[in-house]
């Protein structure tokens, strides 16, 4: 088992409304969607445990009580769970700013992961990249064969050079944002409080090119459960990582 995350706070962004998945799962937040016979969050926590995570902070909003109840019913030895509930929908950046202002995120950096994506990446190279780059943030990127479903990432010199908008007409593989970040204290401290803010659109895509370091893991398997189609296909991948 790795110790890569042993000294870092881990923030799980799990407060979204899950609009695209609501028709298939009307009574559950995305992070509790059943995948391969278990709640999706359990697969995510398996991975974080293998990477040495000790303290995981869930940033919640929609159906927060259901997530809290699940976490209380499924404790893990050696891992502490905490929750922060946003007072209103704040987006990914706003939720992080709110949690930091509440004193829930204190390490430098903080590992931040999306609660509706799973990556089987080894995070030691991501952390080494962040330390060497002295960057405000470092993004984990992966290559996917169907990149038209996602916004693409162009990387130059170990830095994010450009974000390319999602284009359903795009064919072929490309690097994408895997939804896993190391965020430095200066960047987290600069996020405006108490207003809705997208980390991806309002922060990452507006800073000067080269501000964000990138680690591309070409072999990592990646899945998101943001749509009914991707949720239904997620089981085959995450099942291979079930202990």
N, C-alpha and C positions, 0 to 999 in steps of 0.2 A: 504494500500500500504506500502511495506517495505521501509526502508531507508538504507538498507544494502550497496548499491553502491553509496550513495549520495556524498561521499567524495573521490571517486576513479575515475581515468581515466579508460575507457573501450576501449580496442583495438579490433576491428573486423578484422580478417584476411580474406580479400576478393580480393586478387590480383592474384590468381592462374589462369591458363589457362583453367581449366575445361575440360580437354581433353576427359574424359570418357563421359561427358554429351554433348559434342559439336555436335554430330550427331543429338541429339534430340532437342537441343536449339542452333542452329548455330549463332543466332544473339544476344544472351543475355549472360551476365556473370551469374554464378551460383546464386549469391546472389539476382538476380532479377528474377529467375525462378518462373513462376506462380504456386502457391500452394494454393488450396482451394480458388481460385478466387482473390488472392492478390499476390504481389511480396513476395518471401520468406523472404526478409529482414524485411518486416512489421511484420511478426509473431515473428521474432527475437527481434525486437524493442518493441513489446508488452510485451514480457517477461522481457526485460531489464528495461522497464518503471515500471513494477510491483515490480522489485527489487530495485527501487529507483535511477537508473542511471540518471545522469545529463549531463555528457559530454562523447560523444561516438566518437572515432577516427577511421575512416575507413582506413585501409592500403590497397591501391589499386595498380593495375598494368594493367592487361588485361581489356580492355573496361572500363577504369576508367571514361571516360566522361559520359557514360550511367548511371553509379552509381551516379555520382555527380548530373546529371540532375534529377534523381529520388528523391534524397534527397532534392534538392532545391524545387521540386514540392510537397513534402510531409513533411512539417515541423511539429514538435511536440512541444506543449507547455511544458515548463519546461525541455526540452532536447536540448542540443546544439550538432550539428554535425560538425566535422572537417574531412578533408581528407588529406592523405599523399600518394603521388604517387611515387612508386619506379622507379628509372631511368632505370632499367633492371630487369628481373626476379631474385628475391633474396631469394625465399623460405620463409617459415614462420619465421625462426629465423633471417634471413637477413632483412626481412621487419620490424621486431621489432627493430633491431639494428639501421636501417636507420631512423625510426620514432623517436626513443629516441635521436639520434644524432641531429635531426632536432628540438628538443625541444618540440615535440608533446606529449610525455608521461612522466609526471613528478611526479606522485604519487608513494607511496611505501606502498603496492604493486600496480600493474596494473592488472586489470582483463582482461584476453585475451580469446576471443572466436573465434571459427572457423565460417566463414560465410556460411558454407554449412551444419551445424548441428544445431539441435534444441533440447533442454532439458528443461523439465518443472520443474527443481529442485529449491527448496528454497535455496538460496545462503548464508543465515546467518550461517548455520553449516559449510559451506566451509570456510567462513572467520574466524569463531571461531577456526577451526582446524588449519588454517594457523598461527594465532596469538599464539596459544598454542604450536605449534610445533617448532616455530622459524626456519622454513625451508626456503631454498632458493626459493622454489616454492611449491605450493600445487595443486594437480590435482584432479578434480572431476571425479569420476569413477561411472559407472552404470552397472547393470547386464542386459544382453540381452539374449534372448533364443537361438539365432542363432550366437553364438560367433565365429563360423568358418569364418565369413565374415571379422572379425577384428583381429588385434593383441590383445592378452589378457594381463591382468595386474595381477601379483601376489602381494598381500599386506601382510605385516607382521608388527605388532606393529604400525599400523597407517602410515607406510611408504611404498613406492613402493620398493618391494624387487627384482622384475624381470619383464622385458618385454618379452613376448613370441610372436614370429613372427606369422603372419597370417597363418592359416593352414586350407585350405578348407575341409580337411578330418575330422576336429574336429567336434564332435557332442555334443550338450548340451549347457547349459547356463554357463556364466562366466562373470567376471568383465572385462570391457574394459575402455579405455580412452575416456571420453565424449567430449574432445576438449574444455574444459573450465578450465582455470588455473588462479591462483593468482601468479604472478611473482614478486619477490622481486627486489629492485633496484640494489642490488649487482649482481644478476644474469643477469639482463638486461644490466648493465654496462660492464659485462664481454664478451658480445657477440661481435665477430669481425665484423667490419663495412665493407661495400662496397664489400661484396662477398656473393654468394649464400650459404644459411645455412638452414638446416631443424631443427626446434626446437625439433621435436620429435626424429629424428634419430641422428643428430649431437650433440645434447645437452642432452636431457633427457636420451637417451639410452647409453651415454658414461660417465656420472657422476657416482661416486661410489654408490653402493646400499645404500639406506637409505637417500640419499640427498634430495629426493623429498617426501614430505608428501602426503598422499592420504586421500580423504574423499569419502567413498562409500555410495551413496544414492541408496538403493536397490529398492525403489519404484518409482524412476523418470522414466518417459517415454522419450525415445530417438529416434531421427530419423536423418538420414543423407540423403542428396540429391546428393551424389557424382556420382551415376550411374543412367541411365535411369530407371531401375527397382525401385530403392529406391525413386527416385523423384516422379514417378507415384504413389507410395504407401504412400507418405508423407501427402497427404491432409487429410486423415481420422484422423490422429493423431493431427495435428496442428489445425484443425478446432475446436477441443474441447477446445482449449485455446483462440479462437478468442473472444474478448470482445463483 
